[in-house]
Amino acid sequence: ADAIIVFEVLEDAVDPVIVSTDVDYELGATTATVGSKVTVTVVATDDLSDVETVTIDATEIEDDTPVVTEGLLNTWTIEMIVGEEVEVGTYTLTITATDYAENTDTTTVEVEVATDLTGLYVDLELGWNMFSLPLIPDDSSITAILGDVMENVESVWSYDEGWSTYFPGLPMISTLTDLEDGKGYWVKMTADDTVTVSGVELPTGPGIIPPLYEVDAGWNLIGFKSVDEMEIRDYLTTIPDLVLESSVCYGWDSTSQAYEMVSLGEPIEDEMFVPGEGYWLYLTEAANIAPPKE
Protein backbone atom coordinates (compact mmCIF):
# COMPACT_ATOMS: atom_id res chain seq x y z
CA ALA A 1 0.00 0.00 0.00
CA ASP A 2 1.14 3.49 -0.71
CA ALA A 3 2.27 5.43 2.32
CA ILE A 4 0.33 8.51 3.17
CA ILE A 5 2.32 11.47 4.41
CA VAL A 6 0.43 14.17 6.19
CA PHE A 7 1.89 17.66 6.50
CA GLU A 8 0.56 20.03 9.09
CA VAL A 9 0.95 23.63 8.09
CA LEU A 10 1.13 25.99 11.02
CA GLU A 11 0.36 29.63 10.59
CA ASP A 12 2.52 31.89 12.71
CA ALA A 13 0.16 34.56 13.91
CA VAL A 14 1.99 35.17 17.17
CA ASP A 15 3.89 38.42 17.53
CA PRO A 16 7.44 38.46 18.84
CA VAL A 17 7.96 39.97 22.29
CA ILE A 18 10.41 42.71 23.18
CA VAL A 19 11.36 41.55 26.66
CA SER A 20 13.60 44.41 27.75
CA THR A 21 15.52 47.49 26.61
CA ASP A 22 18.42 49.32 28.20
CA VAL A 23 19.90 52.70 27.21
CA ASP A 24 23.58 53.41 27.93
CA TYR A 25 25.42 56.66 27.34
CA GLU A 26 29.09 57.07 26.54
CA LEU A 27 31.62 56.50 29.34
CA GLY A 28 28.93 56.02 31.97
CA ALA A 29 27.30 59.41 31.45
CA THR A 30 23.71 59.99 32.58
CA THR A 31 22.82 61.89 29.38
CA ALA A 32 23.96 62.16 25.78
CA THR A 33 25.58 65.20 24.19
CA VAL A 34 26.07 66.22 20.56
CA GLY A 35 28.54 63.85 18.90
CA SER A 36 28.39 61.23 21.67
CA LYS A 37 27.43 57.58 21.25
CA VAL A 38 24.21 56.07 22.56
CA THR A 39 23.90 52.29 22.93
CA VAL A 40 20.56 50.51 23.26
CA THR A 41 20.47 46.83 24.23
CA VAL A 42 17.31 44.93 23.25
CA VAL A 43 16.19 41.44 24.28
CA ALA A 44 13.44 40.04 22.02
CA THR A 45 11.96 36.53 21.70
CA ASP A 46 9.54 34.64 19.44
CA ASP A 47 7.95 31.26 20.21
CA LEU A 48 7.60 30.03 16.61
CA SER A 49 9.63 31.54 13.79
CA ASP A 50 12.31 33.47 15.74
CA VAL A 51 13.06 37.16 15.57
CA GLU A 52 14.57 38.15 12.22
CA THR A 53 15.33 41.83 12.70
CA VAL A 54 15.39 44.54 15.35
CA THR A 55 15.30 48.15 14.15
CA ILE A 56 15.08 51.60 15.70
CA ASP A 57 13.71 54.85 14.31
CA ALA A 58 16.44 57.27 15.35
CA THR A 59 15.94 59.92 12.68
CA GLU A 60 15.29 62.55 15.36
CA ILE A 61 18.76 62.26 16.84
CA GLU A 62 20.99 60.72 14.14
CA ASP A 63 21.72 61.55 10.52
CA ASP A 64 23.18 58.13 9.68
CA THR A 65 21.66 54.66 10.01
CA PRO A 66 22.15 53.11 13.47
CA VAL A 67 24.42 50.06 13.62
CA VAL A 68 22.49 46.97 14.79
CA THR A 69 24.44 43.88 15.91
CA GLU A 70 22.81 40.57 16.81
CA GLY A 71 24.40 38.85 19.77
CA LEU A 72 23.73 35.73 21.82
CA LEU A 73 20.62 34.82 23.79
CA ASN A 74 18.12 36.86 21.74
CA THR A 75 20.05 40.08 22.33
CA TRP A 76 20.59 42.94 19.88
CA THR A 77 22.88 45.95 20.35
CA ILE A 78 22.04 49.23 18.62
CA GLU A 79 24.68 51.98 18.41
CA MET A 80 24.05 55.53 17.19
CA ILE A 81 25.80 58.90 17.27
CA VAL A 82 23.89 62.03 18.28
CA GLY A 83 23.89 64.38 15.27
CA GLU A 84 25.53 67.80 15.28
CA GLU A 85 22.23 69.65 14.79
CA VAL A 86 20.27 67.87 17.54
CA GLU A 87 18.81 70.22 20.12
CA VAL A 88 18.73 69.70 23.87
CA GLY A 89 15.74 67.65 25.00
CA THR A 90 14.28 64.20 25.58
CA TYR A 91 13.61 62.11 22.48
CA THR A 92 11.28 59.09 22.26
CA LEU A 93 12.56 56.48 19.80
CA THR A 94 10.55 53.49 18.52
CA ILE A 95 12.06 50.00 18.46
CA THR A 96 10.52 47.28 16.27
CA ALA A 97 11.16 43.52 16.45
CA THR A 98 10.04 41.51 13.38
CA ASP A 99 9.89 37.71 13.11
CA TYR A 100 10.24 35.58 9.96
CA ALA A 101 6.45 35.60 9.48
CA GLU A 102 6.57 39.40 9.49
CA ASN A 103 4.76 39.71 12.81
CA THR A 104 5.99 42.67 14.84
CA ASP A 105 6.23 44.07 18.33
CA THR A 106 7.14 47.65 19.15
CA THR A 107 8.24 49.61 22.19
CA THR A 108 9.85 52.97 22.89
CA VAL A 109 12.94 54.20 24.70
CA GLU A 110 13.82 57.72 25.80
CA VAL A 111 17.17 59.34 25.02
CA GLU A 112 18.08 62.54 26.85
CA VAL A 113 20.37 65.02 25.09
CA ALA A 114 22.02 67.77 27.15
CA THR A 115 24.33 70.67 26.32
CA ASP A 116 26.98 69.38 28.73
CA LEU A 117 27.21 66.29 30.85
CA THR A 118 25.64 66.79 34.27
CA GLY A 119 26.17 63.32 35.68
CA LEU A 120 28.48 60.33 35.38
CA TYR A 121 28.25 56.79 36.76
CA VAL A 122 31.38 55.59 38.58
CA ASP A 123 31.74 51.93 39.56
CA LEU A 124 33.11 51.18 43.03
CA GLU A 125 34.25 47.63 43.69
CA LEU A 126 34.37 45.52 46.84
CA GLY A 127 37.48 46.51 48.78
CA TRP A 128 39.62 49.60 48.22
CA ASN A 129 39.03 52.10 45.41
CA MET A 130 41.00 55.22 44.44
CA PHE A 131 38.12 57.53 43.59
CA SER A 132 37.76 61.10 42.34
CA LEU A 133 35.07 63.43 41.04
CA PRO A 134 34.93 63.71 37.22
CA LEU A 135 32.65 66.76 37.58
CA ILE A 136 32.56 69.81 39.84
CA PRO A 137 29.80 68.85 42.31
CA ASP A 138 26.71 70.91 43.02
CA ASP A 139 26.89 69.76 46.65
CA SER A 140 30.33 68.69 47.89
CA SER A 141 29.23 66.98 51.12
CA ILE A 142 30.11 63.29 51.39
CA THR A 143 26.55 62.43 52.32
CA ALA A 144 25.25 64.07 49.13
CA ILE A 145 27.83 62.56 46.77
CA LEU A 146 27.94 59.04 48.22
CA GLY A 147 24.40 58.99 49.59
CA ASP A 148 23.08 56.40 47.12
CA VAL A 149 25.85 53.93 47.96
CA MET A 150 26.45 54.84 51.61
CA GLU A 151 25.11 51.52 52.89
CA ASN A 152 28.11 49.85 51.21
CA VAL A 153 30.73 52.44 52.24
CA GLU A 154 33.00 51.39 55.11
CA SER A 155 35.32 54.42 55.11
CA VAL A 156 36.68 57.29 53.01
CA TRP A 157 40.26 58.59 53.30
CA SER A 158 41.84 61.83 52.03
CA TYR A 159 45.53 62.81 52.05
CA ASP A 160 46.94 66.35 52.24
CA GLU A 161 50.21 66.23 54.22
CA GLY A 162 48.25 64.01 56.59
CA TRP A 163 45.12 61.86 56.60
CA SER A 164 41.48 62.86 57.04
CA THR A 165 38.84 60.14 57.35
CA TYR A 166 35.11 59.59 57.19
CA PHE A 167 33.24 56.70 58.77
CA PRO A 168 29.48 56.45 58.05
CA GLY A 169 27.44 56.74 61.22
CA LEU A 170 30.44 57.86 63.29
CA PRO A 171 30.60 61.66 63.00
CA MET A 172 32.43 61.96 66.32
CA ILE A 173 35.59 60.38 64.86
CA SER A 174 35.20 61.58 61.26
CA THR A 175 37.41 64.48 60.15
CA LEU A 176 36.44 64.48 56.45
CA THR A 177 33.09 66.03 55.54
CA ASP A 178 33.40 67.10 51.88
CA LEU A 179 34.76 65.70 48.62
CA GLU A 180 36.48 68.15 46.27
CA ASP A 181 37.16 67.95 42.55
CA GLY A 182 40.88 67.75 41.83
CA LYS A 183 41.54 65.51 44.83
CA GLY A 184 41.70 61.74 45.05
CA TYR A 185 40.20 59.59 47.79
CA TRP A 186 40.48 56.07 49.09
CA VAL A 187 37.00 54.54 49.41
CA LYS A 188 36.60 51.18 51.17
CA MET A 189 33.50 49.31 49.98
CA THR A 190 31.77 46.31 51.55
CA ALA A 191 30.12 45.41 48.20
CA ASP A 192 30.20 46.44 44.55
CA ASP A 193 28.09 49.50 43.81
CA THR A 194 27.75 52.41 41.38
CA VAL A 195 27.73 56.06 42.44
CA THR A 196 26.18 58.81 40.32
CA VAL A 197 28.34 61.94 40.42
CA SER A 198 26.34 65.07 39.56
CA GLY A 199 27.80 68.45 38.70
CA VAL A 200 29.24 70.53 35.86
CA GLU A 201 32.34 70.17 33.68
CA LEU A 202 33.29 73.83 34.05
CA PRO A 203 31.63 76.70 35.92
CA THR A 204 30.22 79.47 33.76
CA GLY A 205 29.34 83.11 34.17
CA PRO A 206 31.12 86.39 34.97
CA GLY A 207 33.18 86.46 38.13
CA ILE A 208 33.72 82.67 38.08
CA ILE A 209 37.27 81.39 37.57
CA PRO A 210 37.97 77.94 36.05
CA PRO A 211 39.41 75.39 38.50
CA LEU A 212 43.10 75.27 39.40
CA TYR A 213 44.49 72.53 41.64
CA GLU A 214 47.65 72.99 43.71
CA VAL A 215 50.03 70.03 44.01
CA ASP A 216 52.92 69.97 46.47
CA ALA A 217 56.45 68.69 46.32
CA GLY A 218 56.26 65.06 47.44
CA TRP A 219 53.27 62.73 47.21
CA ASN A 220 49.84 64.05 46.22
CA LEU A 221 46.58 62.07 46.06
CA ILE A 222 45.08 63.76 43.01
CA GLY A 223 41.77 63.50 41.21
CA PHE A 224 41.06 63.47 37.48
CA LYS A 225 38.51 66.19 36.68
CA SER A 226 37.26 65.09 33.26
CA VAL A 227 34.40 63.07 31.77
CA ASP A 228 36.66 61.66 29.02
CA GLU A 229 39.78 59.54 29.18
CA MET A 230 42.85 61.68 28.56
CA GLU A 231 46.55 61.22 27.95
CA ILE A 232 48.42 61.81 31.19
CA ARG A 233 50.70 64.51 29.77
CA ASP A 234 47.71 66.40 28.35
CA TYR A 235 46.06 66.56 31.78
CA LEU A 236 49.29 67.57 33.53
CA THR A 237 50.30 70.04 30.82
CA THR A 238 50.59 72.99 33.23
CA ILE A 239 53.29 71.22 35.27
CA PRO A 240 56.72 72.34 33.96
CA ASP A 241 58.50 69.73 31.83
CA LEU A 242 61.55 69.57 34.12
CA VAL A 243 59.30 68.76 37.07
CA LEU A 244 57.10 66.34 35.13
CA GLU A 245 60.09 64.43 33.73
CA SER A 246 61.11 63.43 37.26
CA SER A 247 57.57 62.61 38.41
CA VAL A 248 56.09 59.26 39.41
CA CYS A 249 52.40 58.41 39.13
CA TYR A 250 50.55 55.34 40.40
CA GLY A 251 47.01 54.21 39.70
CA TRP A 252 45.03 51.51 41.47
CA ASP A 253 43.43 48.35 40.06
CA SER A 254 40.29 47.86 42.15
CA THR A 255 39.75 44.36 40.76
CA SER A 256 43.17 42.98 41.70
CA GLN A 257 43.53 45.38 44.66
CA ALA A 258 47.02 46.36 43.57
CA TYR A 259 48.95 49.46 42.47
CA GLU A 260 49.85 49.95 38.82
CA MET A 261 52.44 52.44 37.61
CA VAL A 262 50.87 54.70 34.99
CA SER A 263 53.66 57.24 34.47
CA LEU A 264 57.38 57.52 35.13
CA GLY A 265 58.19 60.92 33.68
CA GLU A 266 56.34 59.67 30.60
CA PRO A 267 53.11 57.61 30.47
CA ILE A 268 53.72 53.86 30.68
CA GLU A 269 52.80 52.34 27.29
CA ASP A 270 49.24 53.49 26.45
CA GLU A 271 48.19 54.42 29.99
CA MET A 272 45.50 57.10 30.25
CA PHE A 273 43.82 58.91 33.12
CA VAL A 274 40.31 57.47 33.57
CA PRO A 275 37.23 59.42 34.79
CA GLY A 276 36.27 58.59 38.36
CA GLU A 277 39.70 57.31 39.36
CA GLY A 278 42.30 58.84 41.67
CA TYR A 279 46.10 58.74 41.42
CA TRP A 280 49.23 59.10 43.52
CA LEU A 281 51.47 61.76 41.94
CA TYR A 282 55.03 62.43 43.17
CA LEU A 283 56.67 65.75 42.25
CA THR A 284 60.05 67.23 43.09
CA GLU A 285 58.59 70.76 43.14
CA ALA A 286 55.20 72.30 43.85
CA ALA A 287 53.06 73.05 40.79
CA ASN A 288 49.50 73.60 39.59
CA ILE A 289 47.08 71.55 37.49
CA ALA A 290 44.64 73.49 35.31
CA PRO A 291 42.39 70.73 33.96
CA PRO A 292 41.78 71.06 30.20
CA LYS A 293 38.37 70.46 28.64
CA GLU A 294 38.48 68.20 25.58
Number of C-alpha atoms within 10 A of each C-alpha: 3 4 5 6 6 6 6 6 6 7 9 14 11 16 22 26 20 22 12 11 17 12 15 17 19 16 16 15 21 20 22 25 23 19 14 16 16 21 19 19 18 22 19 23 20 20 12 16 19 16 23 16 17 24 17 22 15 20 13 14 21 18 15 12 13 19 13 18 13 15 12 7 9 15 17 19 18 18 16 21 21 23 18 13 12 16 16 14 11 13 16 15 16 14 19 18 25 24 24 15 17 17 17 19 17 16 16 14 14 12 22 15 21 17 12 14 18 20 20 25 18 21 16 26 20 17 17 22 23 24 26 29 29 28 25 22 20 13 14 18 15 17 15 16 21 18 13 13 17 18 13 18 22 17 17 24 19 21 16 13 11 6 10 15 17 22 18 16 10 8 11 8 11 16 14 17 15 14 23 18 20 25 23 25 25 21 23 20 21 16 14 13 17 14 17 18 24 23 20 17 19 17 12 10 6 6 6 9 10 12 15 13 14 13 22 16 13 14 18 20 24 27 27 28 29 25 24 17 16 18 14 20 17 13 21 18 15 16 19 12 13 11 16 23 15 14 19 20 23 17 20 21 15 17 12 9 13 10 13 13 15 23 22 16 17 16 17 14 8 9 16 17 23 22 24 27 26 27 27 20 23 22 21 16 16 13 17 15 17 17 20 16 12 10
